[in-house]
C-alpha cells in the first residue's frame, strides 16, 4: 500500500500555477527578471548581488540575500532539468561558475532581457514532465 501511495504522489501534479515556484513569494517572471538585471550589472563590472537589488523596484523588498537564494533555486532547477532542456536547446556552452552558468542557460533558452518570456519553456517542461522546474512542492519533499 505504501509503495502504491508513493507512486501516486510522484504522478500527481500540484495545483500551484506554473508561474510560481513552490514556497516562493515572488513569481518566476520576477525572479528571472531580477537575475537578468543582476547579470546586466555584473557585465558592467559590479560584483555581488547589490546591482540586481538596486535595479528592481524599491517597494519589492528584494535583498542581496534573497537574490542569492534565487540564484541557487534557479541554478538547481536548470541543472535538474538539463537533460530535458538538452533535447530542445543547445547547452554545450554551459560553464562552471554560478553566475556564468545561469547566464549561459538564459542565453541558450532565449532569456536575454527582463522582458523575456520564460513561461513558455516552464509550461512545456511542466506539461511534459509533470514537475516544477524551480522549487520542490510539498508532496515531493521528504
CORPENOR-V203521 format. One record per backbone hydrogen bond with DSSP energy under -1.0 kcal/mol. NH is the residue of the N-H (numbers start at 1). CO is the residue of the C=O. Records with the same first field share a line. If there is no record, write none. Layout:
NH: CO + CO
This chain:
5: 1
6: 2
7: 3
8: 4
9: 5
10: 6
11: 7
12: 8
20: 17
24: 21
28: 19
31: 27
32: 28
33: 29
34: 30
35: 31
36: 32
37: 33
38: 34
39: 35
40: 36
41: 37
42: 38
43: 39
45: 42
46: 41
53: 49
54: 50
55: 51
60: 57
67: 63
68: 64
69: 65
70: 66
71: 67
72: 68
73: 69
74: 70
75: 71
76: 72
77: 73
78: 74
79: 75
80: 76
81: 77
85: 81
86: 82
88: 85
89: 85
94: 91
101: 97
102: 98
103: 99
104: 100
105: 101
106: 102
107: 103
108: 104
109: 105
111: 106
112: 110
116: 113
122: 118
123: 119
124: 120
125: 121
126: 122
127: 123
128: 124
129: 125
130: 126
140: 137
